[in-house]
Amino acid sequence: MMVALTSETVVRVHPDAVVQRVGGRFMAATADDCLHSFEAPDGSVSEVGERIIELVDGSRSIGGIVDVLVEEFEVSREVAEVDTRQFIELLLGKLVLTAA
């Protein structure tokens, strides 16, 4: 069952996943033996995606993550909210993250 994401939802690394920096970029290994990296559509490292992963600390809400992204990147709050939620939903589906 998927949790409905709100700005108050707190996300954390899934208990069966490992996320760490490898060669200067984040990689995630999941229980199904999949390895995930965080890339932009052109295949380059996604600075925003990697920053979201850095901000997932088990205590920060999605709204808190969006606050940091709006402050650090030239992006509107609306765009940051939609993109962050979509990225987190993708990682929830891949069992990299879990939400409570």
N, C-alpha and C positions, 0 to 999 in steps of 0.2 A: 504494500500500500504506500503510495506516494504522499508525502506531507505537502499540504498546500503552503507555498512559500509566501511569507509576508515580510515586511521590512523588519519585523521583530524576530523572525526565525533565526536561530543560531545554527551555523553549520560547523562541522568538524570533519577531520579526516576519518574515513570509515575505519572501524576497528580491525578489519581484515586487509587493509591497504597500508602501503608504506609510501610516503612522499618525501623525497630528498633531492638535494642538488647533486647532479652528476655532470661533471665537465662544465660547470657554470650555468647549467639550466636545470629546471625542475623536471623530475620524472616521477611517475607514480606506478607502482606495481600493485596489482589487485589479486585477490584470491583465485581468480580464474586464469592465473598465469599471463595476464595481459600487461603490457607495458605502455604507459600513456605519456605523451609529452604535450606541451601547451604551445600550440603554434597558431600563427595568424593564417588567414586564408591563402596567402602566398607561400606558406611553408616556413617563413622566418619565425623566430621566437616571438611570441606575443608578450610584450612588456606588461600589458594590462592583465592578461591571463595569469602570468606569473605573479604579478602583484596581488591579484585576488587570492592565489594560493598562499602567498606569504601572510595575508591578512586573516586567513581561516585559522583561528587559534582556539576554537572551542568555546570562546566566551563572547566574541564580537558578533553582532547581528548583521544580517544582510544590509540593513540601513546604515550601520556603522561602517561597513565595507564601502558602501556607496559614498558616504561622507568623505572618506579618505580619497577615493578615486576622483571625486569632483574637485577636491583640493589640489591633488597632485597632477592631474591631466586636464587638458583643455577639452572638457566634455560637459554637456548640460546634465543636470540631475536626472531629467527624464530619460535621456539616452543611457546614462550610466545605470539607472535602475533596470531598464529593460535588458540591456546587454549582460549585466551581472546576474540577473535572475536566470536568463537563458543559459549562461555558462554554468552556473551552479546546477541547474536542472540536468544539463548534459552530464556533469560529473556525478550527480546522484544516480543517474541511470547506469553509469559505468562502474558504480560502487567504489568510486574514489572518495566521495564525500557521503556523509549522512547528515540528516537534519533532525532537529528536535523542537 
